[in-house]
Amino acid sequence: MENMKSGQFVLGKEAEVAPNVILGYTYKDWREKLTIGDYPRIHSGSVIYADTTIGHRFTCGHNVTIRAHCQIGDRVVLLHGTTLEGNLKIGKGVKVMANVYIPSNTSIGDMVFIGPGVNILNARLPMRVSGLAKVVIGNHVVIGGGVTIGPGVNIGDNVFIGAGAVVLKDIPSDSLAYGNPARYKPLPEKFGKGNDPEQIFTGLDLWNQVEDDGSWKEEEYPGK
């Protein structure tokens, strides 16, 4: 556990933390220690700020940045190169692939999959007009690789967004969105009613696999 300053973080039991990780990174006016629940796995190069709370069974890839005032639920996966800018909320069972950017004022529900290279934006006229526009993403959403979500967009539950889409307007629940700018239609029946919990909660790391103990089957989650 190299490069971790004592007194600025609290780790739950059976933590796996690689070298060159910084936990509880402090800044002016910070108040609370970083808190991470049981069974976390944190890979090298990652930096997680104080004033953030993370649930149990957290998986963090290489070179991930999580800034202050993030509320992150149980069984969340953030893969390498992902940035969370702080002042945001992520629910349970959210799986975020590599090189994703999630800005402040974002709220993400439970059982969500976010593909690689997704960018979420929160300023309508950056450097011209002040203020941030909140993005809200519901439960059981799939966001394909390379998607851009514009500021102020609300995405309902059980939405599937195809790869490369540029989403500039709200998308209602049970929709399939695609294209640039994105348009949507009712979600075809073959897409199902929500994300598969077995895929969301297992298979977290191809190169450092941990046998699934099945504990997720006893837990509550939307759609159970």
C-alpha positions as CSV (number, residue, x, y, z in Angstrom):
1,M,0.0,0.0,0.0
2,E,2.6,2.6,-1.1
3,N,1.9,6.3,-1.3
4,M,-1.2,6.2,0.9
5,K,-1.3,8.9,3.6
6,S,-2.5,7.6,6.9
7,G,-5.5,9.2,8.6
8,Q,-7.3,10.3,5.5
9,F,-9.1,7.1,4.5
10,V,-10.9,4.1,6.1
11,L,-10.9,0.7,4.3
12,G,-13.2,-2.2,5.0
13,K,-12.0,-5.8,5.5
14,E,-10.0,-7.8,3.0
15,A,-8.9,-4.9,0.9
16,E,-6.6,-5.5,-2.1
17,V,-4.7,-2.3,-2.9
18,A,-1.8,-2.2,-5.4
19,P,1.3,0.0,-5.1
20,N,1.2,3.6,-6.2
21,V,-2.3,4.3,-5.2
22,I,-3.3,7.5,-3.3
23,L,-6.3,7.1,-1.0
24,G,-7.9,10.1,0.8
25,Y,-6.2,12.7,-1.3
26,T,-6.8,16.0,0.5
27,Y,-7.5,19.5,-0.8
28,K,-8.4,22.9,0.7
29,D,-11.4,22.7,3.1
30,W,-11.7,18.9,3.0
31,R,-13.6,17.5,6.0
32,E,-14.2,13.7,6.0
33,K,-11.9,10.8,5.4
34,L,-12.4,8.7,2.3
35,T,-14.5,5.7,3.3
36,I,-14.5,2.4,1.3
37,G,-16.4,-0.7,2.2
38,D,-15.4,-4.3,2.4
39,Y,-13.6,-6.4,-0.2
40,P,-12.4,-3.5,-2.4
41,R,-9.8,-4.1,-5.2
42,I,-7.9,-1.0,-6.3
43,H,-5.2,-1.1,-9.0
44,S,-2.1,0.9,-9.4
45,G,-2.1,4.6,-10.4
46,S,-5.5,5.4,-9.0
47,V,-6.3,8.5,-6.9
48,I,-9.4,8.8,-4.7
49,Y,-10.1,12.0,-2.8
50,A,-11.3,12.5,0.7
51,D,-14.9,13.4,1.3
52,T,-16.0,10.5,-0.9
53,T,-17.9,7.3,0.2
54,I,-17.7,4.0,-1.7
55,G,-19.7,0.8,-0.9
56,H,-18.7,-2.8,-0.6
57,R,-17.0,-4.9,-3.3
58,F,-15.7,-2.0,-5.2
59,T,-13.4,-2.7,-8.2
60,C,-11.1,0.0,-9.5
61,G,-8.9,-0.3,-12.5
62,H,-5.5,1.4,-13.2
63,N,-5.2,5.2,-13.3
64,V,-8.7,6.0,-12.2
65,T,-9.4,9.4,-10.7
66,I,-12.3,9.9,-8.2
67,R,-12.6,13.4,-6.8
68,A,-14.4,14.6,-3.7
69,H,-18.1,14.3,-2.7
70,C,-18.8,11.2,-4.7
71,Q,-21.4,8.7,-3.3
72,I,-20.8,5.4,-4.9
73,G,-22.9,2.3,-4.1
74,D,-22.0,-1.4,-3.6
75,R,-20.5,-3.6,-6.4
76,V,-19.4,-0.7,-8.6
77,V,-16.7,-1.3,-11.2
78,L,-14.6,1.6,-12.7
79,L,-12.1,0.4,-15.3
80,H,-8.8,2.0,-16.3
81,G,-8.5,5.7,-17.2
82,T,-11.9,6.6,-16.0
83,T,-12.5,10.0,-14.3
84,L,-15.2,11.0,-11.9
85,E,-15.1,14.8,-11.3
86,G,-16.8,14.8,-7.9
87,N,-20.2,16.0,-6.5
88,L,-22.0,13.1,-8.1
89,K,-23.9,9.9,-7.3
90,I,-23.6,6.4,-8.6
91,G,-25.9,3.5,-7.5
92,K,-25.4,-0.2,-7.0
93,G,-24.1,-2.6,-9.6
94,V,-22.8,0.1,-12.0
95,K,-20.2,-1.2,-14.5
96,V,-18.1,1.5,-16.2
97,M,-15.6,0.5,-18.9
98,A,-12.3,2.2,-19.7
99,N,-11.7,5.9,-20.4
100,V,-15.1,7.2,-19.4
101,Y,-15.6,10.8,-18.2
102,I,-18.3,11.5,-15.7
103,P,-18.6,15.2,-14.6
104,S,-20.0,16.8,-11.5
105,N,-23.8,17.0,-11.1
106,T,-24.3,13.5,-12.6
107,S,-26.7,11.0,-11.0
108,I,-26.6,7.4,-12.2
109,G,-29.0,4.7,-11.0
110,D,-28.6,1.0,-10.3
111,M,-27.6,-1.8,-12.6
112,V,-26.1,0.4,-15.3
113,F,-23.5,-0.5,-17.9
114,I,-21.4,2.3,-19.5
115,G,-19.2,1.3,-22.4
116,P,-15.7,2.5,-23.2
117,G,-15.0,6.0,-24.2
118,V,-18.3,7.5,-23.1
119,N,-18.3,11.2,-22.3
120,I,-21.0,13.0,-20.2
121,L,-21.1,16.8,-20.4
122,N,-22.6,19.2,-17.8
123,A,-22.1,22.7,-19.3
124,R,-24.3,24.1,-22.1
125,L,-22.1,27.0,-23.0
126,P,-18.7,26.3,-21.3
127,M,-16.5,29.4,-20.7
128,R,-19.4,31.6,-21.9
129,V,-22.3,31.1,-19.4
130,S,-21.7,29.9,-15.8
131,G,-23.6,27.1,-14.2
132,L,-23.9,23.3,-14.6
133,A,-26.7,21.3,-16.0
134,K,-27.3,18.0,-14.2
135,V,-27.4,14.7,-16.1
136,V,-29.7,11.9,-14.7
137,I,-29.4,8.3,-15.8
138,G,-32.0,5.8,-14.5
139,N,-31.8,2.1,-13.6
140,H,-30.9,-0.8,-15.9
141,V,-29.5,1.5,-18.6
142,V,-27.0,0.3,-21.3
143,I,-24.8,3.0,-22.8
144,G,-22.7,1.8,-25.8
145,G,-19.1,2.7,-26.4
146,G,-18.2,6.1,-27.7
147,V,-21.5,7.7,-26.7
148,T,-21.7,11.4,-25.8
149,I,-24.5,12.6,-23.5
150,G,-25.1,16.3,-23.5
151,P,-25.8,18.6,-20.5
152,G,-29.1,18.5,-18.8
153,V,-30.2,15.2,-20.4
154,N,-32.5,12.8,-18.4
155,I,-32.4,9.1,-19.4
156,G,-35.2,6.9,-18.1
157,D,-35.1,3.3,-16.9
158,N,-34.3,0.3,-19.1
159,V,-32.9,2.5,-21.9
160,F,-30.4,1.0,-24.5
161,I,-28.2,3.6,-26.2
162,G,-26.3,2.3,-29.3
163,A,-22.6,2.9,-29.7
164,G,-21.5,6.3,-31.0
165,A,-24.8,8.0,-30.3
166,V,-24.9,11.7,-29.4
167,V,-27.7,12.2,-26.9
168,L,-28.8,15.8,-26.7
169,K,-32.4,15.4,-25.6
170,D,-34.2,13.4,-22.9
171,I,-34.9,9.7,-23.5
172,P,-38.0,8.1,-21.9
173,S,-37.9,4.7,-20.2
174,D,-38.0,1.5,-22.2
175,S,-36.4,3.1,-25.3
176,L,-33.7,2.3,-27.9
177,A,-31.7,5.4,-28.8
178,Y,-29.2,5.6,-31.7
179,G,-27.6,8.0,-34.1
180,N,-26.3,11.6,-34.2
181,P,-28.2,13.4,-33.0
182,A,-29.8,10.5,-31.2
183,R,-33.4,9.6,-31.9
184,Y,-35.3,6.9,-30.1
185,K,-38.1,4.3,-30.5
186,P,-39.7,1.8,-28.1
187,L,-37.3,-0.8,-27.0
188,P,-37.7,-4.0,-29.0
189,E,-38.8,-7.0,-27.0
190,K,-35.6,-8.9,-27.7
191,F,-33.6,-6.4,-25.6
192,G,-35.4,-7.7,-22.5
193,K,-36.6,-5.9,-19.4
194,G,-33.3,-5.0,-17.7
195,N,-29.7,-5.9,-17.3
196,D,-28.7,-9.4,-16.3
197,P,-27.6,-9.3,-12.6
198,E,-25.2,-12.3,-13.2
199,Q,-23.3,-10.3,-15.8
200,I,-23.5,-7.0,-13.8
201,F,-22.3,-8.6,-10.5
202,T,-19.7,-11.1,-11.8
203,G,-16.8,-11.3,-14.3
204,L,-15.1,-8.1,-12.9
205,D,-11.5,-8.6,-14.0
206,L,-10.3,-10.8,-16.9
207,W,-6.7,-10.7,-15.7
208,N,-7.2,-11.1,-12.0
209,Q,-10.3,-13.1,-11.6
210,V,-12.0,-13.8,-8.3
211,E,-14.4,-16.7,-8.0
212,D,-18.0,-15.6,-7.6
213,D,-19.3,-16.5,-4.2
214,G,-22.9,-15.9,-5.2
215,S,-23.5,-13.4,-2.4
216,W,-25.2,-11.0,-4.8
217,K,-28.1,-13.4,-5.1
218,E,-29.1,-12.7,-1.5
219,E,-29.0,-8.9,-2.0
220,E,-31.7,-6.5,-3.1
221,Y,-31.5,-4.6,-6.4
222,P,-34.0,-3.1,-8.8
223,G,-35.8,-5.7,-10.8
224,K,-35.1,-8.6,-8.5
